[in-house]
Amino acid sequence: MLGWALAFLVIALIAALFGFTGLAAGAATIAKVLFLVFLALFLLSLIIGLVRRGSTTIRV
């Protein structure tokens, strides 16, 4: 439990550093780009999974 508290403390300190130094705008832009990239990858893997699931082949 102490480990989780320390992890969240470090995350909070990093967030405060970004917020107080003006780097928040840059971090928000990076977060938006990463969100769109991972959303596209998710949709691509979902479509590929549905296509592969639909094709049933019998292997001997």
PDBQT receptor file of N, H, CA, C and O in Angstrom, charges set to zero:
ATOM      1  N   MET A   1       0.825  -1.191   0.000  1.00  0.00    +0.000 N 
ATOM      2  CA  MET A   1       0.000   0.000   0.000  1.00  0.00    +0.000 C 
ATOM      3  C   MET A   1       0.868   1.253   0.000  1.00  0.00    +0.000 C 
ATOM      4  O   MET A   1       0.533   2.248  -0.642  1.00  0.00    +0.000 OA
ATOM      5  N   LEU A   2       1.968   1.201   0.711  1.00  0.00    +0.000 N 
ATOM      6  H   LEU A   2       2.240   0.393   1.233  1.00  0.00    +0.000 HD
ATOM      7  CA  LEU A   2       2.883   2.336   0.741  1.00  0.00    +0.000 C 
ATOM      8  C   LEU A   2       3.493   2.553  -0.634  1.00  0.00    +0.000 C 
ATOM      9  O   LEU A   2       3.763   3.687  -1.029  1.00  0.00    +0.000 OA
ATOM     10  N   GLY A   3       3.708   1.470  -1.358  1.00  0.00    +0.000 N 
ATOM     11  H   GLY A   3       3.489   0.548  -1.037  1.00  0.00    +0.000 HD
ATOM     12  CA  GLY A   3       4.253   1.575  -2.715  1.00  0.00    +0.000 C 
ATOM     13  C   GLY A   3       3.318   2.344  -3.638  1.00  0.00    +0.000 C 
ATOM     14  O   GLY A   3       3.760   3.173  -4.433  1.00  0.00    +0.000 OA
ATOM     15  N   TRP A   4       2.006   2.060  -3.526  1.00  0.00    +0.000 N 
ATOM     16  H   TRP A   4       1.647   1.387  -2.880  1.00  0.00    +0.000 HD
ATOM     17  CA  TRP A   4       1.031   2.777  -4.337  1.00  0.00    +0.000 C 
ATOM     18  C   TRP A   4       1.011   4.262  -3.977  1.00  0.00    +0.000 C 
ATOM     19  O   TRP A   4       0.916   5.117  -4.857  1.00  0.00    +0.000 OA
ATOM     20  N   ALA A   5       1.101   4.560  -2.698  1.00  0.00    +0.000 N 
ATOM     21  H   ALA A   5       1.179   3.865  -1.983  1.00  0.00    +0.000 HD
ATOM     22  CA  ALA A   5       1.095   5.955  -2.260  1.00  0.00    +0.000 C 
ATOM     23  C   ALA A   5       2.306   6.699  -2.805  1.00  0.00    +0.000 C 
ATOM     24  O   ALA A   5       2.194   7.848  -3.233  1.00  0.00    +0.000 OA
ATOM     25  N   LEU A   6       3.454   6.050  -2.789  1.00  0.00    +0.000 N 
ATOM     26  H   LEU A   6       3.545   5.117  -2.442  1.00  0.00    +0.000 HD
ATOM     27  CA  LEU A   6       4.657   6.685  -3.326  1.00  0.00    +0.000 C 
ATOM     28  C   LEU A   6       4.559   6.864  -4.840  1.00  0.00    +0.000 C 
ATOM     29  O   LEU A   6       5.005   7.879  -5.375  1.00  0.00    +0.000 OA
ATOM     30  N   ALA A   7       3.984   5.895  -5.522  1.00  0.00    +0.000 N 
ATOM     31  H   ALA A   7       3.621   5.071  -5.088  1.00  0.00    +0.000 HD
ATOM     32  CA  ALA A   7       3.819   6.014  -6.973  1.00  0.00    +0.000 C 
ATOM     33  C   ALA A   7       2.919   7.194  -7.316  1.00  0.00    +0.000 C 
ATOM     34  O   ALA A   7       3.226   7.969  -8.222  1.00  0.00    +0.000 OA
ATOM     35  N   PHE A   8       1.805   7.332  -6.594  1.00  0.00    +0.000 N 
ATOM     36  H   PHE A   8       1.555   6.703  -5.858  1.00  0.00    +0.000 HD
ATOM     37  CA  PHE A   8       0.906   8.452  -6.860  1.00  0.00    +0.000 C 
ATOM     38  C   PHE A   8       1.531   9.785  -6.455  1.00  0.00    +0.000 C 
ATOM     39  O   PHE A   8       1.231  10.815  -7.060  1.00  0.00    +0.000 OA
ATOM     40  N   LEU A   9       2.383   9.779  -5.454  1.00  0.00    +0.000 N 
ATOM     41  H   LEU A   9       2.627   8.942  -4.963  1.00  0.00    +0.000 HD
ATOM     42  CA  LEU A   9       3.093  10.999  -5.081  1.00  0.00    +0.000 C 
ATOM     43  C   LEU A   9       4.006  11.442  -6.212  1.00  0.00    +0.000 C 
ATOM     44  O   LEU A   9       4.055  12.625  -6.547  1.00  0.00    +0.000 OA
ATOM     45  N   VAL A  10       4.722  10.505  -6.795  1.00  0.00    +0.000 N 
ATOM     46  H   VAL A  10       4.682   9.543  -6.522  1.00  0.00    +0.000 HD
ATOM     47  CA  VAL A  10       5.621  10.839  -7.903  1.00  0.00    +0.000 C 
ATOM     48  C   VAL A  10       4.814  11.347  -9.100  1.00  0.00    +0.000 C 
ATOM     49  O   VAL A  10       5.205  12.325  -9.738  1.00  0.00    +0.000 OA
ATOM     50  N   ILE A  11       3.698  10.694  -9.407  1.00  0.00    +0.000 N 
ATOM     51  H   ILE A  11       3.381   9.900  -8.889  1.00  0.00    +0.000 HD
ATOM     52  CA  ILE A  11       2.854  11.140 -10.514  1.00  0.00    +0.000 C 
ATOM     53  C   ILE A  11       2.317  12.544 -10.249  1.00  0.00    +0.000 C 
ATOM     54  O   ILE A  11       2.282  13.373 -11.158  1.00  0.00    +0.000 OA
ATOM     55  N   ALA A  12       1.904  12.816  -9.025  1.00  0.00    +0.000 N 
ATOM     56  H   ALA A  12       1.933  12.143  -8.286  1.00  0.00    +0.000 HD
ATOM     57  CA  ALA A  12       1.389  14.139  -8.677  1.00  0.00    +0.000 C 
ATOM     58  C   ALA A  12       2.478  15.202  -8.781  1.00  0.00    +0.000 C 
ATOM     59  O   ALA A  12       2.214  16.318  -9.227  1.00  0.00    +0.000 OA
ATOM     60  N   LEU A  13       3.690  14.864  -8.375  1.00  0.00    +0.000 N 
ATOM     61  H   LEU A  13       3.904  13.957  -8.013  1.00  0.00    +0.000 HD
ATOM     62  CA  LEU A  13       4.793  15.830  -8.481  1.00  0.00    +0.000 C 
ATOM     63  C   LEU A  13       5.127  16.130  -9.935  1.00  0.00    +0.000 C 
ATOM     64  O   LEU A  13       5.407  17.277 -10.283  1.00  0.00    +0.000 OA
ATOM     65  N   ILE A  14       5.101  15.124 -10.773  1.00  0.00    +0.000 N 
ATOM     66  H   ILE A  14       4.874  14.192 -10.491  1.00  0.00    +0.000 HD
ATOM     67  CA  ILE A  14       5.367  15.342 -12.197  1.00  0.00    +0.000 C 
ATOM     68  C   ILE A  14       4.259  16.190 -12.818  1.00  0.00    +0.000 C 
ATOM     69  O   ILE A  14       4.536  17.095 -13.605  1.00  0.00    +0.000 OA
ATOM     70  N   ALA A  15       3.009  15.902 -12.468  1.00  0.00    +0.000 N 
ATOM     71  H   ALA A  15       2.783  15.166 -11.829  1.00  0.00    +0.000 HD
ATOM     72  CA  ALA A  15       1.886  16.694 -12.980  1.00  0.00    +0.000 C 
ATOM     73  C   ALA A  15       1.981  18.143 -12.512  1.00  0.00    +0.000 C 
ATOM     74  O   ALA A  15       1.692  19.064 -13.276  1.00  0.00    +0.000 OA
ATOM     75  N   ALA A  16       2.380  18.346 -11.274  1.00  0.00    +0.000 N 
ATOM     76  H   ALA A  16       2.615  17.598 -10.653  1.00  0.00    +0.000 HD
ATOM     77  CA  ALA A  16       2.542  19.707 -10.760  1.00  0.00    +0.000 C 
ATOM     78  C   ALA A  16       3.666  20.423 -11.490  1.00  0.00    +0.000 C 
ATOM     79  O   ALA A  16       3.555  21.611 -11.791  1.00  0.00    +0.000 OA
ATOM     80  N   LEU A  17       4.739  19.713 -11.774  1.00  0.00    +0.000 N 
ATOM     81  H   LEU A  17       4.830  18.748 -11.530  1.00  0.00    +0.000 HD
ATOM     82  CA  LEU A  17       5.854  20.303 -12.514  1.00  0.00    +0.000 C 
ATOM     83  C   LEU A  17       5.388  20.778 -13.883  1.00  0.00    +0.000 C 
ATOM     84  O   LEU A  17       5.718  21.888 -14.302  1.00  0.00    +0.000 OA
ATOM     85  N   PHE A  18       4.622  19.943 -14.583  1.00  0.00    +0.000 N 
ATOM     86  H   PHE A  18       4.354  19.042 -14.242  1.00  0.00    +0.000 HD
ATOM     87  CA  PHE A  18       4.102  20.339 -15.886  1.00  0.00    +0.000 C 
ATOM     88  C   PHE A  18       3.125  21.507 -15.762  1.00  0.00    +0.000 C 
ATOM     89  O   PHE A  18       3.155  22.432 -16.573  1.00  0.00    +0.000 OA
ATOM     90  N   GLY A  19       2.270  21.468 -14.761  1.00  0.00    +0.000 N 
ATOM     91  H   GLY A  19       2.245  20.716 -14.102  1.00  0.00    +0.000 HD
ATOM     92  CA  GLY A  19       1.260  22.505 -14.609  1.00  0.00    +0.000 C 
ATOM     93  C   GLY A  19       1.831  23.845 -14.205  1.00  0.00    +0.000 C 
ATOM     94  O   GLY A  19       1.364  24.885 -14.669  1.00  0.00    +0.000 OA
ATOM     95  N   PHE A  20       2.837  23.834 -13.346  1.00  0.00    +0.000 N 
ATOM     96  H   PHE A  20       3.217  22.989 -12.970  1.00  0.00    +0.000 HD
ATOM     97  CA  PHE A  20       3.368  25.085 -12.820  1.00  0.00    +0.000 C 
ATOM     98  C   PHE A  20       4.413  25.719 -13.724  1.00  0.00    +0.000 C 
ATOM     99  O   PHE A  20       4.706  26.907 -13.584  1.00  0.00    +0.000 OA
ATOM    100  N   THR A  21       4.981  24.956 -14.646  1.00  0.00    +0.000 N 
ATOM    101  H   THR A  21       4.744  23.991 -14.760  1.00  0.00    +0.000 HD
ATOM    102  CA  THR A  21       6.035  25.520 -15.493  1.00  0.00    +0.000 C 
ATOM    103  C   THR A  21       5.552  25.873 -16.883  1.00  0.00    +0.000 C 
ATOM    104  O   THR A  21       6.343  26.364 -17.688  1.00  0.00    +0.000 OA
ATOM    105  N   GLY A  22       4.291  25.644 -17.199  1.00  0.00    +0.000 N 
ATOM    106  H   GLY A  22       3.649  25.246 -16.544  1.00  0.00    +0.000 HD
ATOM    107  CA  GLY A  22       3.776  26.004 -18.502  1.00  0.00    +0.000 C 
ATOM    108  C   GLY A  22       3.973  24.921 -19.553  1.00  0.00    +0.000 C 
ATOM    109  O   GLY A  22       3.704  25.148 -20.733  1.00  0.00    +0.000 OA
ATOM    110  N   LEU A  23       4.429  23.771 -19.149  1.00  0.00    +0.000 N 
ATOM    111  H   LEU A  23       4.647  23.587 -18.190  1.00  0.00    +0.000 HD
ATOM    112  CA  LEU A  23       4.614  22.676 -20.090  1.00  0.00    +0.000 C 
ATOM    113  C   LEU A  23       3.320  21.893 -20.321  1.00  0.00    +0.000 C 
ATOM    114  O   LEU A  23       3.295  20.932 -21.090  1.00  0.00    +0.000 OA
ATOM    115  N   ALA A  24       2.267  22.307 -19.658  1.00  0.00    +0.000 N 
ATOM    116  H   ALA A  24       2.288  23.088 -19.034  1.00  0.00    +0.000 HD
ATOM    117  CA  ALA A  24       1.006  21.570 -19.752  1.00  0.00    +0.000 C 
ATOM    118  C   ALA A  24       0.440  21.600 -21.166  1.00  0.00    +0.000 C 
ATOM    119  O   ALA A  24      -0.142  20.613 -21.614  1.00  0.00    +0.000 OA
ATOM    120  N   ALA A  25       0.598  22.697 -21.865  1.00  0.00    +0.000 N 
ATOM    121  H   ALA A  25       1.072  23.499 -21.501  1.00  0.00    +0.000 HD
ATOM    122  CA  ALA A  25       0.063  22.793 -23.226  1.00  0.00    +0.000 C 
ATOM    123  C   ALA A  25       0.769  21.812 -24.146  1.00  0.00    +0.000 C 
ATOM    124  O   ALA A  25       0.131  21.146 -24.963  1.00  0.00    +0.000 OA
ATOM    125  N   GLY A  26       2.074  21.725 -24.013  1.00  0.00    +0.000 N 
ATOM    126  H   GLY A  26       2.592  22.266 -23.350  1.00  0.00    +0.000 HD
ATOM    127  CA  GLY A  26       2.826  20.774 -24.823  1.00  0.00    +0.000 C 
ATOM    128  C   GLY A  26       2.471  19.344 -24.484  1.00  0.00    +0.000 C 
ATOM    129  O   GLY A  26       2.340  18.504 -25.374  1.00  0.00    +0.000 OA
ATOM    130  N   ALA A  27       2.316  19.065 -23.213  1.00  0.00    +0.000 N 
ATOM    131  H   ALA A  27       2.422  19.748 -22.490  1.00  0.00    +0.000 HD
ATOM    132  CA  ALA A  27       1.955  17.713 -22.790  1.00  0.00    +0.000 C 
ATOM    133  C   ALA A  27       0.546  17.361 -23.264  1.00  0.00    +0.000 C 
ATOM    134  O   ALA A  27       0.289  16.212 -23.621  1.00  0.00    +0.000 OA
ATOM    135  N   ALA A  28      -0.356  18.317 -23.274  1.00  0.00    +0.000 N 
ATOM    136  H   ALA A  28      -0.147  19.251 -22.984  1.00  0.00    +0.000 HD
ATOM    137  CA  ALA A  28      -1.721  18.064 -23.733  1.00  0.00    +0.000 C 
ATOM    138  C   ALA A  28      -1.736  17.774 -25.228  1.00  0.00    +0.000 C 
ATOM    139  O   ALA A  28      -2.491  16.917 -25.687  1.00  0.00    +0.000 OA
ATOM    140  N   THR A  29      -0.912  18.478 -25.984  1.00  0.00    +0.000 N 
ATOM    141  H   THR A  29      -0.299  19.174 -25.611  1.00  0.00    +0.000 HD
ATOM    142  CA  THR A  29      -0.826  18.228 -27.423  1.00  0.00    +0.000 C 
ATOM    143  C   THR A  29      -0.286  16.834 -27.689  1.00  0.00    +0.000 C 
ATOM    144  O   THR A  29      -0.811  16.112 -28.537  1.00  0.00    +0.000 OA
ATOM    145  N   ILE A  30       0.753  16.455 -26.972  1.00  0.00    +0.000 N 
ATOM    146  H   ILE A  30       1.179  17.041 -26.283  1.00  0.00    +0.000 HD
ATOM    147  CA  ILE A  30       1.320  15.113 -27.119  1.00  0.00    +0.000 C 
ATOM    148  C   ILE A  30       0.295  14.060 -26.736  1.00  0.00    +0.000 C 
ATOM    149  O   ILE A  30       0.185  13.030 -27.400  1.00  0.00    +0.000 OA
ATOM    150  N   ALA A  31      -0.458  14.312 -25.667  1.00  0.00    +0.000 N 
ATOM    151  H   ALA A  31      -0.369  15.149 -25.127  1.00  0.00    +0.000 HD
ATOM    152  CA  ALA A  31      -1.474  13.358 -25.224  1.00  0.00    +0.000 C 
ATOM    153  C   ALA A  31      -2.572  13.197 -26.283  1.00  0.00    +0.000 C 
ATOM    154  O   ALA A  31      -3.055  12.086 -26.504  1.00  0.00    +0.000 OA
ATOM    155  N   LYS A  32      -2.963  14.278 -26.930  1.00  0.00    +0.000 N 
ATOM    156  H   LYS A  32      -2.571  15.180 -26.751  1.00  0.00    +0.000 HD
ATOM    157  CA  LYS A  32      -3.986  14.194 -27.979  1.00  0.00    +0.000 C 
ATOM    158  C   LYS A  32      -3.487  13.372 -29.161  1.00  0.00    +0.000 C 
ATOM    159  O   LYS A  32      -4.218  12.540 -29.698  1.00  0.00    +0.000 OA
ATOM    160  N   VAL A  33      -2.239  13.608 -29.562  1.00  0.00    +0.000 N 
ATOM    161  H   VAL A  33      -1.645  14.283 -29.125  1.00  0.00    +0.000 HD
ATOM    162  CA  VAL A  33      -1.669  12.864 -30.686  1.00  0.00    +0.000 C 
ATOM    163  C   VAL A  33      -1.580  11.386 -30.343  1.00  0.00    +0.000 C 
ATOM    164  O   VAL A  33      -1.958  10.536 -31.149  1.00  0.00    +0.000 OA
ATOM    165  N   LEU A  34      -1.081  11.074 -29.148  1.00  0.00    +0.000 N 
ATOM    166  H   LEU A  34      -0.774  11.765 -28.493  1.00  0.00    +0.000 HD
ATOM    167  CA  LEU A  34      -0.972   9.676 -28.740  1.00  0.00    +0.000 C 
ATOM    168  C   LEU A  34      -2.343   9.015 -28.647  1.00  0.00    +0.000 C 
ATOM    169  O   LEU A  34      -2.490   7.845 -29.000  1.00  0.00    +0.000 OA
ATOM    170  N   PHE A  35      -3.334   9.743 -28.180  1.00  0.00    +0.000 N 
ATOM    171  H   PHE A  35      -3.214  10.693 -27.893  1.00  0.00    +0.000 HD
ATOM    172  CA  PHE A  35      -4.687   9.199 -28.104  1.00  0.00    +0.000 C 
ATOM    173  C   PHE A  35      -5.186   8.820 -29.490  1.00  0.00    +0.000 C 
ATOM    174  O   PHE A  35      -5.745   7.739 -29.673  1.00  0.00    +0.000 OA
ATOM    175  N   LEU A  36      -4.989   9.699 -30.465  1.00  0.00    +0.000 N 
ATOM    176  H   LEU A  36      -4.534  10.577 -30.316  1.00  0.00    +0.000 HD
ATOM    177  CA  LEU A  36      -5.451   9.418 -31.821  1.00  0.00    +0.000 C 
ATOM    178  C   LEU A  36      -4.691   8.240 -32.438  1.00  0.00    +0.000 C 
ATOM    179  O   LEU A  36      -5.281   7.417 -33.139  1.00  0.00    +0.000 OA
ATOM    180  N   VAL A  37      -3.390   8.160 -32.179  1.00  0.00    +0.000 N 
ATOM    181  H   VAL A  37      -2.910   8.828 -31.610  1.00  0.00    +0.000 HD
ATOM    182  CA  VAL A  37      -2.595   7.047 -32.708  1.00  0.00    +0.000 C 
ATOM    183  C   VAL A  37      -3.085   5.731 -32.128  1.00  0.00    +0.000 C 
ATOM    184  O   VAL A  37      -3.296   4.771 -32.870  1.00  0.00    +0.000 OA
ATOM    185  N   PHE A  38      -3.268   5.671 -30.823  1.00  0.00    +0.000 N 
ATOM    186  H   PHE A  38      -3.096   6.451 -30.221  1.00  0.00    +0.000 HD
ATOM    187  CA  PHE A  38      -3.692   4.427 -30.194  1.00  0.00    +0.000 C 
ATOM    188  C   PHE A  38      -5.153   4.095 -30.528  1.00  0.00    +0.000 C 
ATOM    189  O   PHE A  38      -5.515   2.920 -30.578  1.00  0.00    +0.000 OA
ATOM    190  N   LEU A  39      -5.979   5.091 -30.752  1.00  0.00    +0.000 N 
ATOM    191  H   LEU A  39      -5.685   6.046 -30.712  1.00  0.00    +0.000 HD
ATOM    192  CA  LEU A  39      -7.347   4.838 -31.193  1.00  0.00    +0.000 C 
ATOM    193  C   LEU A  39      -7.341   4.206 -32.587  1.00  0.00    +0.000 C 
ATOM    194  O   LEU A  39      -8.087   3.262 -32.847  1.00  0.00    +0.000 OA
ATOM    195  N   ALA A  40      -6.506   4.724 -33.470  1.00  0.00    +0.000 N 
ATOM    196  H   ALA A  40      -5.900   5.491 -33.258  1.00  0.00    +0.000 HD
ATOM    197  CA  ALA A  40      -6.401   4.153 -34.817  1.00  0.00    +0.000 C 
ATOM    198  C   ALA A  40      -5.875   2.723 -34.754  1.00  0.00    +0.000 C 
ATOM    199  O   ALA A  40      -6.379   1.850 -35.461  1.00  0.00    +0.000 OA
ATOM    200  N   LEU A  41      -4.872   2.471 -33.918  1.00  0.00    +0.000 N 
ATOM    201  H   LEU A  41      -4.462   3.180 -33.344  1.00  0.00    +0.000 HD
ATOM    202  CA  LEU A  41      -4.335   1.120 -33.779  1.00  0.00    +0.000 C 
ATOM    203  C   LEU A  41      -5.384   0.162 -33.208  1.00  0.00    +0.000 C 
ATOM    204  O   LEU A  41      -5.466  -0.993 -33.628  1.00  0.00    +0.000 OA
ATOM    205  N   PHE A  42      -6.177   0.636 -32.261  1.00  0.00    +0.000 N 
ATOM    206  H   PHE A  42      -6.110   1.574 -31.920  1.00  0.00    +0.000 HD
ATOM    207  CA  PHE A  42      -7.238  -0.186 -31.690  1.00  0.00    +0.000 C 
ATOM    208  C   PHE A  42      -8.266  -0.561 -32.745  1.00  0.00    +0.000 C 
ATOM    209  O   PHE A  42      -8.656  -1.722 -32.860  1.00  0.00    +0.000 OA
ATOM    210  N   LEU A  43      -8.702   0.432 -33.517  1.00  0.00    +0.000 N 
ATOM    211  H   LEU A  43      -8.385   1.376 -33.424  1.00  0.00    +0.000 HD
ATOM    212  CA  LEU A  43      -9.699   0.156 -34.551  1.00  0.00    +0.000 C 
ATOM    213  C   LEU A  43      -9.148  -0.788 -35.607  1.00  0.00    +0.000 C 
ATOM    214  O   LEU A  43      -9.862  -1.670 -36.082  1.00  0.00    +0.000 OA
ATOM    215  N   LEU A  44      -7.894  -0.614 -35.978  1.00  0.00    +0.000 N 
ATOM    216  H   LEU A  44      -7.313   0.104 -35.592  1.00  0.00    +0.000 HD
ATOM    217  CA  LEU A  44      -7.266  -1.495 -36.955  1.00  0.00    +0.000 C 
ATOM    218  C   LEU A  44      -7.206  -2.925 -36.443  1.00  0.00    +0.000 C 
ATOM    219  O   LEU A  44      -7.530  -3.861 -37.174  1.00  0.00    +0.000 OA
ATOM    220  N   SER A  45      -6.797  -3.100 -35.197  1.00  0.00    +0.000 N 
ATOM    221  H   SER A  45      -6.534  -2.340 -34.603  1.00  0.00    +0.000 HD
ATOM    222  CA  SER A  45      -6.718  -4.453 -34.640  1.00  0.00    +0.000 C 
ATOM    223  C   SER A  45      -8.108  -5.062 -34.464  1.00  0.00    +0.000 C 
ATOM    224  O   SER A  45      -8.275  -6.274 -34.603  1.00  0.00    +0.000 OA
ATOM    225  N   LEU A  46      -9.103  -4.229 -34.159  1.00  0.00    +0.000 N 
ATOM    226  H   LEU A  46      -8.967  -3.245 -34.046  1.00  0.00    +0.000 HD
ATOM    227  CA  LEU A  46     -10.475  -4.722 -34.046  1.00  0.00    +0.000 C 
ATOM    228  C   LEU A  46     -10.983  -5.220 -35.392  1.00  0.00    +0.000 C 
ATOM    229  O   LEU A  46     -11.587  -6.290 -35.469  1.00  0.00    +0.000 OA
ATOM    230  N   ILE A  47     -10.744  -4.460 -36.444  1.00  0.00    +0.000 N 
ATOM    231  H   ILE A  47     -10.253  -3.591 -36.381  1.00  0.00    +0.000 HD
ATOM    232  CA  ILE A  47     -11.188  -4.865 -37.779  1.00  0.00    +0.000 C 
ATOM    233  C   ILE A  47     -10.461  -6.133 -38.229  1.00  0.00    +0.000 C 
ATOM    234  O   ILE A  47     -11.085  -7.048 -38.768  1.00  0.00    +0.000 OA
ATOM    235  N   ILE A  48      -9.162  -6.189 -38.013  1.00  0.00    +0.000 N 
ATOM    236  H   ILE A  48      -8.656  -5.446 -37.576  1.00  0.00    +0.000 HD
ATOM    237  CA  ILE A  48      -8.403  -7.379 -38.399  1.00  0.00    +0.000 C 
ATOM    238  C   ILE A  48      -8.896  -8.595 -37.619  1.00  0.00    +0.000 C 
ATOM    239  O   ILE A  48      -9.021  -9.682 -38.182  1.00  0.00    +0.000 OA
ATOM    240  N   GLY A  49      -9.174  -8.422 -36.345  1.00  0.00    +0.000 N 
ATOM    241  H   GLY A  49      -9.072  -7.539 -35.887  1.00  0.00    +0.000 HD
ATOM    242  CA  GLY A  49      -9.685  -9.525 -35.538  1.00  0.00    +0.000 C 
ATOM    243  C   GLY A  49     -11.034 -10.023 -36.018  1.00  0.00    +0.000 C 
ATOM    244  O   GLY A  49     -11.282 -11.228 -36.025  1.00  0.00    +0.000 OA
ATOM    245  N   LEU A  50     -11.906  -9.112 -36.418  1.00  0.00    +0.000 N 
ATOM    246  H   LEU A  50     -11.704  -8.133 -36.411  1.00  0.00    +0.000 HD
ATOM    247  CA  LEU A  50     -13.224  -9.513 -36.918  1.00  0.00    +0.000 C 
ATOM    248  C   LEU A  50     -13.104 -10.223 -38.262  1.00  0.00    +0.000 C 
ATOM    249  O   LEU A  50     -13.833 -11.180 -38.524  1.00  0.00    +0.000 OA
ATOM    250  N   VAL A  51     -12.199  -9.766 -39.108  1.00  0.00    +0.000 N 
ATOM    251  H   VAL A  51     -11.607  -8.989 -38.895  1.00  0.00    +0.000 HD
ATOM    252  CA  VAL A  51     -12.012 -10.395 -40.416  1.00  0.00    +0.000 C 
ATOM    253  C   VAL A  51     -11.425 -11.793 -40.250  1.00  0.00    +0.000 C 
ATOM    254  O   VAL A  51     -11.880 -12.737 -40.895  1.00  0.00    +0.000 OA
ATOM    255  N   ARG A  52     -10.419 -11.929 -39.393  1.00  0.00    +0.000 N 
ATOM    256  H   ARG A  52     -10.050 -11.162 -38.869  1.00  0.00    +0.000 HD
ATOM    257  CA  ARG A  52      -9.797 -13.230 -39.192  1.00  0.00    +0.000 C 
ATOM    258  C   ARG A  52     -10.753 -14.204 -38.510  1.00  0.00    +0.000 C 
ATOM    259  O   ARG A  52     -10.711 -15.407 -38.769  1.00  0.00    +0.000 OA
ATOM    260  N   ARG A  53     -11.592 -13.694 -37.659  1.00  0.00    +0.000 N 
ATOM    261  H   ARG A  53     -11.626 -12.717 -37.448  1.00  0.00    +0.000 HD
ATOM    262  CA  ARG A  53     -12.540 -14.557 -36.951  1.00  0.00    +0.000 C 
ATOM    263  C   ARG A  53     -13.606 -15.079 -37.913  1.00  0.00    +0.000 C 
ATOM    264  O   ARG A  53     -14.108 -16.191 -37.749  1.00  0.00    +0.000 OA
ATOM    265  N   GLY A  54     -13.945 -14.274 -38.911  1.00  0.00    +0.000 N 
ATOM    266  H   GLY A  54     -13.537 -13.371 -39.044  1.00  0.00    +0.000 HD
ATOM    267  CA  GLY A  54     -14.967 -14.671 -39.860  1.00  0.00    +0.000 C 
ATOM    268  C   GLY A  54     -14.502 -15.764 -40.811  1.00  0.00    +0.000 C 
ATOM    269  O   GLY A  54     -15.315 -16.554 -41.290  1.00  0.00    +0.000 OA
ATOM    270  N   SER A  55     -13.217 -15.817 -41.087  1.00  0.00    +0.000 N 
ATOM    271  H   SER A  55     -12.556 -15.175 -40.698  1.00  0.00    +0.000 HD
ATOM    272  CA  SER A  55     -12.716 -16.842 -42.017  1.00  0.00    +0.000 C 
ATOM    273  C   SER A  55     -12.374 -18.095 -41.227  1.00  0.00    +0.000 C 
ATOM    274  O   SER A  55     -11.436 -18.106 -40.429  1.00  0.00    +0.000 OA
ATOM    275  N   THR A  56     -13.137 -19.137 -41.456  1.00  0.00    +0.000 N 
ATOM    276  H   THR A  56     -13.898 -19.128 -42.104  1.00  0.00    +0.000 HD
ATOM    277  CA  THR A  56     -12.887 -20.403 -40.770  1.00  0.00    +0.000 C 
ATOM    278  C   THR A  56     -12.270 -21.384 -41.748  1.00  0.00    +0.000 C 
ATOM    279  O   THR A  56     -12.870 -21.726 -42.767  1.00  0.00    +0.000 OA
ATOM    280  N   THR A  57     -11.091 -21.822 -41.433  1.00  0.00    +0.000 N 
ATOM    281  H   THR A  57     -10.604 -21.544 -40.606  1.00  0.00    +0.000 HD
ATOM    282  CA  THR A  57     -10.428 -22.818 -42.280  1.00  0.00    +0.000 C 
ATOM    283  C   THR A  57     -10.178 -24.066 -41.450  1.00  0.00    +0.000 C 
ATOM    284  O   THR A  57      -9.903 -23.987 -40.253  1.00  0.00    +0.000 OA
ATOM    285  N   ILE A  58     -10.274 -25.198 -42.087  1.00  0.00    +0.000 N 
ATOM    286  H   ILE A  58     -10.497 -25.263 -43.060  1.00  0.00    +0.000 HD
ATOM    287  CA  ILE A  58     -10.038 -26.466 -41.416  1.00  0.00    +0.000 C 
ATOM    288  C   ILE A  58      -8.633 -26.919 -41.745  1.00  0.00    +0.000 C 
ATOM    289  O   ILE A  58      -8.289 -27.127 -42.908  1.00  0.00    +0.000 OA
ATOM    290  N   ARG A  59      -7.826 -27.069 -40.709  1.00  0.00    +0.000 N 
ATOM    291  H   ARG A  59      -8.106 -26.900 -39.764  1.00  0.00    +0.000 HD
ATOM    292  CA  ARG A  59      -6.447 -27.518 -40.900  1.00  0.00    +0.000 C 
ATOM    293  C   ARG A  59      -6.324 -28.957 -40.464  1.00  0.00    +0.000 C 
ATOM    294  O   ARG A  59      -6.846 -29.359 -39.424  1.00  0.00    +0.000 OA
ATOM    295  N   VAL A  60      -5.630 -29.721 -41.269  1.00  0.00    +0.000 N 
ATOM    296  H   VAL A  60      -5.206 -29.394 -42.114  1.00  0.00    +0.000 HD
ATOM    297  CA  VAL A  60      -5.460 -31.142 -40.968  1.00  0.00    +0.000 C 
ATOM    298  C   VAL A  60      -4.046 -31.398 -40.529  1.00  0.00    +0.000 C 
ATOM    299  O   VAL A  60      -3.690 -32.537 -40.226  1.00  0.00    +0.000 OA
TER     300      VAL A  60
